[in-house]
Amino acid sequence: MIEAHVDVKTTDGYLLCLFCVGFTKKRNNQIQKTSYAQHQQVRQIRKKMMEIMTREVQTNDFIGKDIEKACQSIYPLHDVFVRKVKMLKKPKFELGKLMELHGEGSTSGKTGAKVERADGYEPPVQESV
């Protein structure tokens, strides 16, 4: 089991702490139940995990699968997941920026048209519901 954590700042200003866990995979012709990576391999895998987590937080992609593929040359892994995400710092809330992001910066004027109906109009009765 290999664990890594990294502090990452997202594009929208949040500071997150990501925790990742990955498990070493048995080789195809391996008889032994356990498979341990050497210390240097664990360090290399952790380094790759941290690089990928920092890169992928900005692009919002599948982080676990990318780590699994990248570390395959060092030592085979399986079941790689982002275990936990902690929010360390959130940006200040600015209503103007929020409205600007959603395209509703300044709304003025009529938002809808009034529908006119004839006096005494009643919708037809349905046979069954």
Residue pairs with C-beta under 8 A, 6 or more apart in sequence:
1 21
1 22
1 23
1 24
2 21
2 22
2 23
2 24
2 37
2 42
2 45
2 46
2 49
2 77
3 19
3 20
3 21
3 22
3 46
3 83
4 19
4 20
4 45
4 46
4 49
4 50
4 53
5 17
5 18
5 19
5 20
6 17
6 18
6 49
6 50
6 53
6 54
7 15
7 16
7 17
7 88
8 15
8 16
8 17
8 18
8 53
8 54
8 57
9 15
9 16
10 16
10 57
10 58
11 58
12 91
13 90
13 91
14 87
14 89
14 90
14 91
15 87
15 88
15 89
15 90
16 57
16 85
16 86
16 87
16 88
17 85
17 86
17 88
18 53
18 57
18 63
18 82
18 84
18 85
19 82
19 83
19 84
19 85
19 86
20 49
20 53
20 63
20 64
20 67
20 80
20 81
20 82
20 83
21 80
21 81
21 83
22 45
22 49
22 67
22 68
22 71
22 77
22 78
22 79
22 80
22 81
23 77
23 78
23 79
23 80
24 35
24 36
24 37
24 75
24 76
24 77
25 35
25 75
25 76
25 77
25 78
26 32
26 35
27 35
27 76
37 45
37 74
37 75
41 74
41 75
44 71
44 74
45 71
45 74
45 75
45 77
48 67
48 70
48 71
48 74
49 67
49 71
52 63
52 66
52 67
52 70
53 63
53 67
53 82
56 63
56 66
57 63
63 82
64 80
64 81
64 82
65 80
67 77
67 80
68 77
68 78
68 80
71 77
71 80
96 105
99 105
